[in-house]
Amino acid sequence: MAKYIILDTETTGTDEEDRVIQLGYMVLGAKKIDVHNEFCSSDIPIKFGAMEVHGITPDMLEGKAECVQTQAYKRLLELNTPENYLIIHNAPFDIKMLEKEGFETRMKVIDTLRVARHLMPEEEAHRLQYFRYKMGLYKEEQKEADALGIEVKAHDAIGDVLVLKLFLSKLKKIVQEKFPNENPVEKMVDLTNTPILVTSFRFGKHKGKTLEEVVREDAGYLRWMLKSMDNLDDDLRYSINYYLEA
């Protein structure tokens, strides 16, 4: 029977050298929901910008095992089989962080951020905390948290996992409405693997303009973005190439 692993990490930062310092996930698919949540030590100091977001301080990691030595990581390795599903909001980030710990996912991946962008392209934001309030998930989360023995805190791995569990249920209903003849879980996997055509800029000097306009007016800037911006969003990179070649 397939299992569904809803996962989040907290890290020392977002740069290449940064590492996982909290691994939290729930395992759905059996009668009982398994909850795993562990802090991990790291040789990489926690950046103050990261500390500001998740509130994890060095003293909280004293005496903790490295990520690969935690029971949460070892159990994740056992779950890492092709019939299972790994569900993350902004999956590329967490998967890349786990890869630094030697984890190479064999599971089917559902990125709820990408799915949300496909289903609700006109939303002003697609962050998990945005949907927490937009969809009223905060009204439901305490009852769920009490049942699972979880403390709900924004930007805490297991707290975000709980919110993501509620958000996933909402997304599944939207998928069922939009694609009534398809398996909603498999459709979310498909949407995760389908590039999104971005039509307009939401930042920078061309904010508010369509990509078609910028191709006509400033194609050189778009080529510079492709060449110089290593952290360029994958969907925006795909879209710029699409419009340049159109």
N, C-alpha and C positions, 0 to 999 in steps of 0.2 A: 504494500500500500504506500502510495506516495506521501511524502512528508513535505511540509511547507515551513521553511526557516526564514523568519522575519528578523532581520539583523541590522545592527548599527554599531559603529565604533566611535570612540573618541581618541584623539591623537595628540602628539606633542606639537603639531602644527600642520601646515599644508604643503610644505616644501619637500624636495626629493629625499632629504635625509630623515624626515620625520617618521615616527613609528606609532604603533597602536599602544594605548595605555588603558583602554577600557573596551572590553568585548562583551556585547549584550545581544541576546537573541531569544526568541521563542520558537518552539517546535510544535507545529500544529499537524493534525492528521491522525492522531490517536485519541482515545477517550480523554486522556489527561494532557493538558498543555504543559510542556516542560519549559522552564525558564532558566536561562544561564546568564550570569552577570558577574564578571570579574574584572578587577583592576589589575594592571600588569606593570612591572617595572620596565625601565628603558634606560640605555646609556645616553640617549639624546635628551637634553634638558627640555622641559616644557616651555614653549615660547609664551611670553606674557599675553600676546594677542589670543592664543588658544586658551590660556587660563581664564581670560576674561569671558570667553564664550561658555566653556563647560564647567569652570569652577574647580577643576581637579588641580590640586597643589602637590608639590613634591613629597610632603610629609604623608599624604594619603597613599603613596606608592611604596613607602618604606617597608621592607620585608616581603614585598609581593614578588611572585615569580615572574619571569619573562613570559611574554604572550604564549610562546610555543610550549611552555611548561604548565600552563593552566589547564584545568579540567574542561573549561569551556572550549578551548582550542582543540583539545584532543577529541572531544565529542563531536565538534564540527568536522573534523577529519573523517570520523565514522559515518557522518551523514552525507558526505561529499560523493554522492553517486548519481548517475544520469537520470534516475527516475524521480529524484527530489527537486524541489524548487527553492531557489534562493531569492528572497524578496527584500529589496533595499531601495531607499529613496536617494537618488543620485548614486546609483550602483558603481559607476566607474571609479569614484573616489575610494569607497570602502574596499572594493575588490583590489585596487592597486595597493592599498595599505596592507591588506592581507597577503598579497603576493610577496611583499617584503619580509613576511614571516614564513615564507615557504609554502603558502597555501595557493593551490591552483584549482579553481573551481571546475568541477565536472557536472555541477547541477545546471538545470535550466534557470536562467536569470530573468526576473521581472524587476525592471527599474520603474518604480511608481512615479518618479519625476518625469521620465520620458512618456510614460503612458498618459499622465495628466496633461502634458503638453499636446499630445495628439488629440485627446478628448475635449480639452477645454483651452483651445489656443488663445482665446481672447481674455483670459484671466490676467489681472495686472501682475500677478506673481504666481509661482508654482512651488514655493517653499512649503515644507511640511507644517511649520508653525502658522503659515498663512491659512492653509486649509483647516488647521485645527480650530481656528476661530470662524472662518468663512462657513464651514459646514457644521459648526456647533459641536465638534467632537469633544471639546472641553466639558460639555454637559454630561457626557457619557463616561468619561475616562476614570472618574473616581470609583464608581461602582466596579468597573473592570479591574482597576488597580487593587482594590480591596480583596477581590476574589482571588487574585493571583499573588498577593503579597508584594506588590510593587509600589515604590514611591514615584510619583509623577513629577519630574522636573524637566523644564525645557533644556535641550542640548545636553541631556544625560542619555547615555546609550540605551539603557533599558527603558527609561521614560519615553524616549522617542520611539522605541520599538512598540510600546503599547499604543501610542498615538497612531503609528503606522498601521497597526493591526486594524484599528477602527477605520482609518482612511482607506485601507485595502477593501473593506466591505463596501464602502461607498463607490469606489472605482469599479468594483465588480458589477454592481447594479447598473452603472452607467454603460459599461461594456455590453451587458445583456440587453439593454434598451437599444443601443446603437447597432449591435450585431446579433440579433435574436437567433440566428441560425448557426452560430458558432459557439464553441466551448469557450467560456469567458476567460478561463485561466490560460489556455493555449493562445487565445487572442492577445492577452496581455504580454505573453512571451513574444509573439509576432510583432506587436507594436514596439516593444523594447528594441527589437532588432531592425526596425524601419526608421530611416532618417527622417527628420522633420524639416520641411521646407520653410525656413524663416523668411518672411516677406518684408519686414521693416526693422530698422535699427531702434533699439531701446536705450542706447547709450552713445557717448562720444559726440564728435562734431557733426555727425549726420543723424543724430537722434530725431526720430519722427519721420524721416524720409524712408521711402521704400527702397529695397535693394535695386530694383529696376532703375529708379531715378539716379542712384549713386553710380551704377554702371555707366549711365550716360554722361554724368557730370564729373565723376572722379574715379574712374576705373583703376587708376594708378594707386590710389589709397587702398582699394580692396586687394590688389596684388601685394602691396606692402604688408597688409594684415596677414595674408596667407604665408608670406615668407618670414615675417619677423615675430609674430605673436605665437609662441610655442604653446601657450595655455588657452588658445582660442577654442571656444566651445565647438564640439564636433558637429553639431547641427548647423551652426553658423558657418563653419568651414565648408560643409557640404553645400549649403545654400549659396555662398559666394561663388564657389566653383560652378554651380548650376547656372547662375545668372550671367557669369562671365562667358560661359560657353554657349548660352542660348542664342 
